[in-house]
Amino acid sequence: MGNKGRQVLLAITAMGGVVIGVVPPYMDQAMARYHARSAADDVVDALNEGRALAVGRTRMVRVVVDENLRSISVEGGRWRKLPSGIALAGPKQGTIIFRPDGSSTGGQVMVSQHSRAVLVLVDGPSGRVRRVEAAG
């Protein structure tokens, strides 16, 4: 191998080292963001299910958020446990109630992993559920 070939090989090896040193921290952040979003989607699904049941059954339906167990449950249904490493901060009363007209008591649920957080908001008058990325 000539001198020029060695220089090219050295440059490629150096670039590979830089990539290996730089990419993992970004991968950790990307994975934390993915896990927080995925868990927030589970919360959104449970809340939307509660709203749909309230409208369909024409009666109030409670959705309970248990911060300690990292779980959420639609009244009378199974508990949906969020993965380990995910933190859950629910409404102050621990429950969001949906009414037969689709409205709710409103509230918010914060889902986070490490420095990544996703806020799930429930609008009181409309009962609309939406996910909002928190800064960080």
FIPA-350123 format. One record per atom (N, C-alpha, C, O): atom name; x, z, y. Coordinates in Angstrom, 1 decimal. Atoms other than C-alpha are relative to their C-alpha. Example, Ala and Ser with C-alpha at 12.3 -4.5 7.8 and 13.67 -1.06 7.14 Angstrom:
REM residues 2
- N, 0.9, 0.0, -1.2
- CA, 12.3, 7.8, -4.5
- C, 0.9, 0.0, 1.2
- O, 1.9, 0.7, 1.2
- N, -0.9, 0.0, -1.1
- CA, 13.7, 7.1, -1.1
- C, -0.8, 0.8, 1.1
- O, -0.3, 0.9, 2.2
//
This chain:
REM residues 136
- N, 0.9, 0.0, -1.2
- CA, 0.0, 0.0, 0.0
- C, 0.9, 0.0, 1.2
- O, 1.9, 0.8, 1.3
- N, -0.8, 0.1, -1.2
- CA, 1.4, -1.0, 3.4
- C, -0.3, 1.2, 0.9
- O, -1.2, 2.0, 0.7
- N, 0.2, -1.1, -1.0
- CA, 1.7, 1.3, 6.4
- C, -1.3, -0.1, 0.7
- O, -2.0, 0.9, 1.0
- N, 1.3, 0.2, -0.6
- CA, -1.4, -0.3, 7.9
- C, -1.1, 0.6, -0.9
- O, -2.1, 1.2, -0.4
- N, 1.0, -0.5, 0.9
- CA, -3.4, 0.5, 4.8
- C, -0.1, 1.5, -0.1
- O, -1.1, 2.1, -0.2
- N, 0.0, -1.5, 0.0
- CA, -2.3, 4.2, 4.8
- C, -0.7, 0.5, 1.3
- O, -1.4, 1.5, 1.3
- N, 0.6, -0.5, -1.3
- CA, -3.3, 4.5, 8.5
- C, -1.6, -0.1, -0.1
- O, -2.3, 0.7, 0.4
- N, 1.5, 0.2, 0.1
- CA, -6.8, 3.1, 7.7
- C, -0.6, 1.1, -1.0
- O, -1.6, 1.7, -0.7
- N, 0.4, -1.0, 0.9
- CA, -7.1, 5.4, 4.7
- C, 0.0, 1.4, 0.6
- O, -0.9, 2.2, 0.4
- N, -0.1, -1.3, -0.7
- CA, -6.0, 8.4, 6.8
- C, -1.2, 0.1, 1.0
- O, -1.8, 1.2, 1.2
- N, 1.1, -0.1, -1.0
- CA, -8.5, 7.5, 9.6
- C, -1.4, 0.2, -0.7
- O, -2.2, 1.0, -0.2
- N, 1.3, -0.2, 0.7
- CA, -11.4, 7.2, 7.0
- C, -0.1, 1.4, -0.5
- O, -1.2, 2.0, -0.4
- N, 0.0, -1.3, 0.5
- CA, -10.4, 10.5, 5.5
- C, -0.3, 1.0, 1.1
- O, -1.1, 2.0, 0.9
- N, 0.2, -0.9, -1.2
- CA, -10.3, 12.2, 8.9
- C, -1.5, -0.1, 0.5
- O, -2.1, 1.0, 0.8
- N, 1.4, 0.1, -0.4
- CA, -13.7, 10.8, 9.8
- C, -0.9, 0.7, -1.0
- O, -1.9, 1.3, -0.6
- N, 0.8, -0.6, 1.0
- CA, -15.1, 12.0, 6.5
- C, 0.0, 1.5, 0.2
- O, -1.0, 2.2, 0.0
- N, -0.1, -1.4, -0.3
- CA, -13.8, 15.5, 7.3
- C, -0.8, 0.5, 1.2
- O, -1.4, 1.5, 1.1
- N, 0.8, -0.3, -1.2
- CA, -15.4, 15.5, 10.7
- C, -1.5, 0.0, -0.4
- O, -2.2, 0.9, 0.0
- N, 1.4, 0.0, 0.4
- CA, -18.8, 14.5, 9.2
- C, -0.3, 1.2, -0.9
- O, -1.4, 1.8, -0.7
- N, 0.2, -1.1, 0.9
- CA, -18.5, 17.1, 6.5
- C, -0.1, 1.3, 0.8
- O, -0.8, 2.2, 0.5
- N, -0.1, -1.3, -0.9
- CA, -17.7, 19.8, 9.2
- C, -1.2, 0.1, 0.9
- O, -1.6, 1.2, 1.3
- N, 1.0, 0.0, -1.1
- CA, -20.5, 18.7, 11.6
- C, -1.4, 0.0, -0.6
- O, -2.3, 0.6, 0.0
- N, 1.4, 0.2, 0.5
- CA, -23.5, 17.8, 9.4
- C, -0.6, 1.2, -0.5
- O, -1.8, 1.4, -0.2
- N, 0.7, -1.1, 0.6
- CA, -24.2, 21.0, 7.5
- C, -0.8, 0.9, 0.9
- O, -1.9, 1.3, 0.6
- N, 0.8, -0.8, -0.9
- CA, -25.2, 23.1, 10.5
- C, -1.3, -0.7, 0.4
- O, -2.4, -0.1, 0.6
- N, 1.2, 0.7, -0.4
- CA, -27.7, 20.4, 11.5
- C, -0.9, -0.1, -1.2
- O, -2.2, -0.1, -0.9
- N, 0.9, 0.0, 1.1
- CA, -29.0, 20.2, 8.0
- C, -0.7, 1.3, -0.2
- O, -1.9, 1.3, -0.5
- N, 0.7, -1.3, 0.1
- CA, -29.7, 23.9, 8.0
- C, -1.2, 0.1, 1.0
- O, -2.2, 0.6, 0.7
- N, 1.0, 0.0, -1.1
- CA, -31.6, 23.5, 11.3
- C, -1.2, -0.9, -0.4
- O, -2.4, -0.6, -0.2
- N, 1.0, 0.9, 0.4
- CA, -33.5, 20.5, 9.9
- C, -0.9, 0.6, -1.1
- O, -2.1, 0.4, -1.1
- N, 0.7, -0.7, 1.1
- CA, -34.4, 22.4, 6.7
- C, -0.9, 1.1, 0.5
- O, -2.1, 1.2, 0.1
- N, 0.8, -1.1, -0.6
- CA, -35.6, 25.4, 8.7
- C, -1.2, -0.5, 0.7
- O, -2.3, 0.0, 0.6
- N, 1.2, 0.7, -0.7
- CA, -37.8, 23.1, 10.9
- C, -1.0, -0.5, -1.0
- O, -2.2, -0.3, -0.8
- N, 0.9, 0.5, 1.0
- CA, -39.2, 21.4, 7.8
- C, -0.8, 1.1, -0.7
- O, -2.0, 1.0, -0.8
- N, 0.7, -1.1, 0.7
- CA, -40.0, 24.7, 6.0
- C, -1.1, 0.7, 1.0
- O, -2.2, 1.0, 0.5
- N, 1.0, -0.6, -1.0
- CA, -41.7, 26.1, 9.2
- C, -1.2, -0.9, 0.2
- O, -2.3, -0.4, 0.2
- N, 1.1, 0.9, -0.2
- CA, -43.7, 23.0, 9.7
- C, -0.9, -0.1, -1.2
- O, -2.2, -0.1, -1.1
- N, 0.8, 0.0, 1.3
- CA, -44.8, 22.9, 6.0
- C, -0.8, 1.2, -0.1
- O, -2.0, 1.1, -0.5
- N, 0.8, -1.2, 0.1
- CA, -45.9, 26.5, 6.1
- C, -1.1, 0.0, 1.0
- O, -2.2, 0.4, 0.8
- N, 1.0, 0.1, -1.1
- CA, -47.7, 25.9, 9.4
- C, -1.1, -0.9, -0.5
- O, -2.3, -0.7, -0.2
- N, 1.0, 0.9, 0.5
- CA, -49.5, 23.0, 7.7
- C, -0.9, 0.7, -1.0
- O, -2.2, 0.5, -1.0
- N, 0.8, -0.8, 0.9
- CA, -50.7, 25.4, 5.0
- C, -1.0, 0.9, 0.8
- O, -2.1, 1.1, 0.4
- N, 0.8, -0.8, -0.8
- CA, -52.0, 27.7, 7.7
- C, -1.2, -0.8, 0.7
- O, -2.3, -0.4, 0.7
- N, 1.0, 0.9, -0.6
- CA, -53.8, 24.8, 9.5
- C, -1.0, -0.4, -1.0
- O, -2.2, -0.4, -0.7
- N, 0.9, 0.4, 1.0
- CA, -55.3, 23.7, 6.2
- C, -1.0, 1.2, -0.3
- O, -2.2, 0.9, -0.4
- N, 0.9, -1.1, 0.3
- CA, -56.7, 27.2, 5.5
- C, -1.0, 0.2, 1.2
- O, -2.2, 0.5, 0.9
- N, 0.9, -0.2, -1.1
- CA, -58.1, 27.5, 9.0
- C, -1.1, -1.1, 0.1
- O, -2.3, -0.8, 0.4
- N, 0.9, 1.1, 0.0
- CA, -59.7, 24.1, 8.9
- C, -1.0, 0.1, -1.2
- O, -2.2, -0.2, -1.0
- N, 0.9, -0.3, 1.1
- CA, -61.2, 25.0, 5.5
- C, -1.0, 1.0, 0.4
- O, -2.2, 0.9, 0.1
- N, 0.9, -1.0, -0.5
- CA, -62.7, 28.1, 7.0
- C, -1.0, -0.5, 0.9
- O, -2.2, -0.1, 0.9
- N, 0.9, 0.6, -0.9
- CA, -64.2, 26.2, 9.8
- C, -1.1, -0.9, -0.7
- O, -2.3, -0.9, -0.4
- N, 0.9, 0.9, 0.7
- CA, -65.7, 23.5, 7.5
- C, -1.0, 0.8, -0.9
- O, -2.1, 0.4, -1.0
- N, 0.9, -0.8, 0.8
- CA, -67.1, 26.2, 5.2
- C, -1.1, 0.7, 0.9
- O, -2.3, 0.7, 0.5
- N, 1.0, -0.7, -0.9
- CA, -68.8, 28.0, 8.2
- C, -1.1, -1.0, 0.4
- O, -2.2, -0.7, 0.4
- N, 1.0, 1.0, -0.4
- CA, -70.4, 24.8, 9.3
- C, -0.9, -0.5, -1.2
- O, -2.1, -0.6, -1.1
- N, 0.7, 0.5, 1.2
- CA, -71.3, 23.6, 5.8
- C, -1.0, 1.0, -0.6
- O, -2.1, 0.7, -1.1
- N, 0.9, -1.0, 0.6
- CA, -72.8, 26.9, 4.7
- C, -0.9, 0.7, 1.0
- O, -1.7, 1.6, 0.7
- N, 0.7, -0.5, -1.1
- CA, -74.3, 27.7, 8.1
- C, 0.0, 1.5, 0.0
- O, -1.0, 2.2, 0.2
- N, -0.2, -1.4, -0.1
- CA, -72.9, 31.2, 8.1
- C, 1.5, 0.3, 0.5
- O, 2.3, -0.6, 0.4
- N, -1.4, -0.4, -0.5
- CA, -69.8, 33.0, 9.6
- C, 0.9, 0.1, -1.2
- O, 0.6, 0.6, -2.3
- N, -1.0, -0.1, 1.0
- CA, -66.6, 32.7, 7.6
- C, 1.3, 0.6, 0.6
- O, 1.7, 0.1, 1.7
- N, -1.3, -0.7, -0.4
- CA, -63.5, 34.9, 8.0
- C, 1.2, -0.6, -0.6
- O, 1.2, -0.9, -1.8
- N, -1.3, 0.4, 0.6
- CA, -60.0, 33.7, 7.6
- C, 1.0, 1.1, 0.4
- O, 1.2, 1.5, 1.5
- N, -0.8, -1.3, -0.2
- CA, -57.7, 36.7, 7.1
- C, 1.5, -0.4, -0.1
- O, 1.9, -1.1, -1.0
- N, -1.4, 0.2, -0.1
- CA, -54.0, 36.6, 8.0
- C, 0.7, 1.3, -0.3
- O, 0.5, 2.3, 0.4
- N, -0.7, -1.2, 0.3
- CA, -51.8, 39.2, 6.3
- C, 1.5, -0.2, 0.2
- O, 2.2, -0.9, -0.5
- N, -1.4, 0.2, -0.4
- CA, -48.4, 39.4, 8.0
- C, 1.0, 0.6, -1.0
- O, 2.0, -0.1, -1.3
- N, -0.9, -0.7, 1.0
- CA, -46.9, 41.8, 5.5
- C, 0.2, -0.8, -1.3
- O, 1.3, -0.8, -1.8
- N, -0.1, 0.7, 1.2
- CA, -47.7, 39.7, 2.5
- C, 0.3, -1.5, 0.2
- O, 0.5, -2.3, -0.7
- N, -0.2, 1.4, -0.4
- CA, -47.0, 36.4, 4.4
- C, -1.1, -0.9, -0.7
- O, -0.7, -1.9, -1.3
- N, 1.1, 0.7, 0.6
- CA, -50.4, 35.2, 3.2
- C, -1.2, -0.2, 0.9
- O, -1.4, 0.5, 1.9
- N, 1.2, 0.3, -0.8
- CA, -53.6, 33.7, 4.5
- C, -1.1, -0.3, -1.1
- O, -0.8, -0.9, -2.1
- N, 1.1, 0.2, 0.9
- CA, -57.0, 33.6, 2.8
- C, -1.3, -0.3, 0.7
- O, -1.7, 0.3, 1.8
- N, 1.4, 0.3, -0.5
- CA, -60.4, 32.0, 3.5
- C, -0.9, 1.0, -0.7
- O, -0.8, 1.1, -2.0
- N, 0.9, -1.0, 0.6
- CA, -63.1, 34.6, 2.9
- C, -0.5, -0.5, -1.4
- O, -1.1, -1.5, -1.6
- N, 0.5, 0.2, 1.3
- CA, -63.9, 34.8, -0.8
- C, 0.9, -1.0, -0.8
- O, 0.6, -1.2, -2.0
- N, -0.9, 1.0, 0.7
- CA, -61.0, 32.4, -1.7
- C, 1.3, 0.7, -0.4
- O, 1.5, 1.9, -0.3
- N, -1.3, -0.5, 0.4
- CA, -57.5, 32.8, -3.1
- C, 0.9, 0.2, 1.2
- O, 0.7, -0.4, 2.2
- N, -1.0, -0.2, -1.0
- CA, -54.6, 34.1, -1.1
- C, 1.1, -1.1, -0.1
- O, 1.5, -1.4, -1.2
- N, -1.1, 1.0, -0.1
- CA, -52.1, 31.4, 0.0
- C, 1.2, 0.7, 0.5
- O, 1.3, 1.0, 1.7
- N, -1.2, -0.7, -0.4
- CA, -48.7, 33.0, 0.0
- C, 1.0, -1.0, 0.5
- O, 1.3, -2.1, -0.2
- N, -1.0, 0.8, -0.5
- CA, -46.1, 31.4, 2.2
- C, 1.3, 0.2, -0.7
- O, 1.6, 1.4, -1.1
- N, -1.3, -0.1, 0.7
- CA, -42.6, 30.8, 0.8
- C, 0.9, 1.2, 0.6
- O, 0.7, 1.5, 1.8
- N, -0.9, -1.0, -0.5
- CA, -39.9, 33.5, 1.1
- C, 0.8, -0.6, 1.1
- O, 1.1, -1.8, 1.1
- N, -0.8, 0.4, -1.1
- CA, -37.9, 33.3, 4.3
- C, -0.9, -0.5, 1.2
- O, -0.4, -0.7, 2.3
- N, 0.9, 0.3, -1.1
- CA, -41.0, 32.4, 6.3
- C, -0.7, 1.3, 0.5
- O, -1.1, 2.1, -0.2
- N, 0.6, -1.1, -0.6
- CA, -42.3, 34.9, 8.8
- C, -1.4, -0.4, 0.5
- O, -1.5, -1.6, 1.0
- N, 1.4, 0.3, -0.4
- CA, -46.0, 35.1, 9.7
- C, -0.4, 1.0, 1.0
- O, -0.4, 2.2, 0.7
- N, 0.6, -1.0, -0.9
- CA, -47.5, 36.7, 12.8
- C, -1.4, -0.5, 0.4
- O, -1.5, -1.5, 1.0
- N, 1.4, 0.4, -0.1
- CA, -51.2, 36.6, 12.9
- C, -0.7, 0.5, 1.3
- O, 0.0, 1.1, 2.1
- N, 0.7, -0.5, -1.1
- CA, -53.9, 37.4, 15.4
- C, 0.0, 1.5, 0.0
- O, 0.2, 2.1, -1.0
- N, 0.0, -1.5, -0.1
- CA, -54.1, 41.0, 16.7
- C, -0.9, 0.7, -1.0
- O, -0.6, 1.7, -1.6
- N, 1.0, -0.6, 0.8
- CA, -57.2, 41.7, 14.7
- C, 0.2, -0.4, -1.5
- O, -0.4, 0.2, -2.4
- N, -0.2, 0.4, 1.3
- CA, -55.8, 40.0, 11.6
- C, -0.9, -1.0, -0.6
- O, -0.8, -1.5, -1.8
- N, 1.0, 0.8, 0.6
- CA, -58.8, 37.8, 11.2
- C, -0.5, -1.0, 1.1
- O, -0.6, -0.6, 2.3
- N, 0.7, 1.0, -0.9
- CA, -60.2, 34.6, 12.8
- C, -1.3, -0.3, -0.6
- O, -1.4, -0.7, -1.8
- N, 1.3, 0.2, 0.5
- CA, -63.9, 34.2, 12.4
- C, -0.6, -1.4, 0.5
- O, -0.5, -1.6, 1.7
- N, 0.6, 1.3, -0.4
- CA, -65.6, 30.7, 12.4
- C, -1.5, 0.2, -0.2
- O, -2.0, 0.8, -1.1
- N, 1.5, -0.1, -0.1
- CA, -69.3, 30.4, 13.3
- C, -0.6, -1.3, -0.6
- O, 0.1, -2.3, -0.6
- N, 0.7, 1.2, 0.5
- CA, -71.9, 28.0, 11.9
- C, 0.0, -1.2, 0.9
- O, -0.1, -2.4, 0.4
- N, 0.0, 1.1, -0.9
- CA, -71.7, 25.9, 15.0
- C, 1.4, -0.6, 0.2
- O, 1.6, -1.5, 1.0
- N, -1.4, 0.4, -0.1
- CA, -67.9, 25.4, 14.5
- C, 0.9, 0.7, 0.9
- O, 2.1, 0.6, 0.9
- N, -0.8, -0.8, -0.9
- CA, -66.8, 27.7, 17.2
- C, 0.6, 1.2, -0.7
- O, 0.4, 1.4, -1.9
- N, -0.7, -1.1, 0.7
- CA, -64.6, 30.7, 16.5
- C, 0.4, 1.1, 1.0
- O, 0.1, 1.0, 2.2
- N, -0.5, -1.1, -0.9
- CA, -63.2, 34.0, 17.8
- C, 1.3, -0.5, 0.7
- O, 1.8, 0.2, 1.6
- N, -1.3, 0.5, -0.6
- CA, -60.0, 32.0, 18.6
- C, 1.1, 0.9, -0.5
- O, 1.0, 1.9, -1.0
- N, -1.2, -0.8, 0.3
- CA, -56.5, 33.2, 18.1
- C, 1.2, -1.0, -0.3
- O, 1.1, -2.2, -0.1
- N, -1.2, 0.8, 0.3
- CA, -53.0, 32.1, 17.1
- C, 0.7, 0.6, -1.1
- O, 0.7, 1.8, -1.3
- N, -0.9, -0.4, 1.1
- CA, -50.7, 32.3, 14.2
- C, 1.4, -0.6, 0.2
- O, 1.5, -1.8, 0.3
- N, -1.4, 0.5, -0.1
- CA, -46.9, 32.1, 14.5
- C, 0.6, -0.1, -1.3
- O, 0.6, 0.9, -2.1
- N, -0.8, 0.2, 1.2
- CA, -45.0, 30.7, 11.6
- C, 1.4, -0.3, 0.3
- O, 1.7, -1.3, 1.1
- N, -1.4, 0.2, -0.4
- CA, -41.3, 30.9, 11.7
- C, 1.0, 0.1, -1.1
- O, 0.7, 0.8, -2.1
- N, -1.1, -0.2, 0.9
- CA, -38.1, 30.6, 9.8
- C, 1.3, -0.1, 0.8
- O, 1.5, -1.1, 1.5
- N, -1.2, -0.1, -0.8
- CA, -34.8, 31.6, 11.4
- C, -0.4, -0.2, 1.4
- O, -1.3, 0.6, 1.9
- N, 0.3, 0.2, -1.4
- CA, -34.9, 30.3, 14.9
- C, -1.1, -1.1, 0.3
- O, -1.4, -1.4, 1.4
- N, 1.0, 1.0, -0.1
- CA, -37.6, 27.7, 14.2
- C, -1.4, 0.6, -0.1
- O, -1.6, 1.3, -1.0
- N, 1.4, -0.5, 0.1
- CA, -41.2, 28.5, 15.0
- C, -1.0, -1.1, 0.3
- O, -0.8, -2.0, 1.1
- N, 1.2, 0.9, -0.2
- CA, -44.5, 26.7, 14.9
- C, -1.2, 0.9, 0.3
- O, -1.4, 1.8, -0.5
- N, 1.2, -0.7, -0.4
- CA, -47.6, 28.0, 16.6
- C, -1.2, -0.7, -0.4
- O, -1.4, -1.9, -0.1
- N, 1.3, 0.6, 0.3
- CA, -51.0, 27.4, 15.2
- C, -1.0, 0.6, 0.9
- O, -1.2, 1.8, 0.8
- N, 1.0, -0.5, -0.9
- CA, -53.7, 27.7, 17.8
- C, -1.4, -0.4, -0.4
- O, -1.7, -1.5, -0.9
- N, 1.4, 0.2, 0.3
- CA, -57.4, 28.1, 17.2
- C, -0.8, 0.2, 1.3
- O, -0.8, 1.3, 1.9
- N, 0.8, -0.1, -1.3
- CA, -59.6, 27.3, 20.3
- C, -1.3, 0.7, -0.3
- O, -2.0, 0.4, -1.3
- N, 1.2, -0.8, 0.2
- CA, -62.5, 29.8, 20.6
- C, -1.3, -0.9, 0.1
- O, -2.0, -0.9, -0.9
- N, 1.3, 0.7, -0.2
- CA, -65.3, 27.6, 22.0
- C, -0.2, -1.2, -1.0
- O, -1.3, -1.4, -1.5
- N, 0.2, 1.2, 0.8
- CA, -64.6, 24.5, 19.9
- C, 0.4, 0.3, -1.5
- O, -0.1, -0.4, -2.4
- N, -0.4, -0.3, 1.4
- CA, -63.0, 26.1, 16.8
- C, 1.2, -0.9, -0.4
- O, 1.6, -0.9, -1.6
- N, -1.0, 1.0, 0.4
- CA, -60.4, 23.3, 16.9
- C, 1.3, 0.7, -0.3
- O, 1.7, 1.6, 0.4
- N, -1.2, -0.6, 0.4
- CA, -57.2, 24.1, 15.1
- C, 1.1, -1.1, 0.3
- O, 1.0, -2.3, -0.1
- N, -1.1, 1.0, -0.2
- CA, -53.9, 22.5, 16.2
- C, 1.4, 0.8, -0.1
- O, 1.5, 2.0, 0.0
- N, -1.3, -0.5, 0.3
- CA, -50.2, 23.0, 15.5
- C, 0.9, -0.4, 1.2
- O, 0.8, -1.6, 1.7
- N, -0.8, 0.2, -1.2
- CA, -47.7, 23.3, 18.4
- C, 1.4, 0.4, -0.4
- O, 1.6, 1.6, -0.8
- N, -1.4, -0.3, 0.3
- CA, -43.9, 23.2, 18.0
- C, 0.5, 1.0, 1.1
- O, 0.3, 0.7, 2.3
- N, -0.6, -0.9, -0.9
- CA, -42.3, 26.2, 19.7
- C, 1.4, -0.4, 0.3
- O, 2.1, -1.0, -0.5
- N, -1.4, 0.3, -0.4
- CA, -39.0, 25.7, 21.6
- C, 0.9, 0.8, -0.8
- O, 0.7, 2.0, -1.2
- N, -1.1, -0.7, 0.7
- CA, -35.8, 26.7, 19.9
- C, 0.6, -0.7, -1.2
- O, 1.5, -0.1, -1.8
//
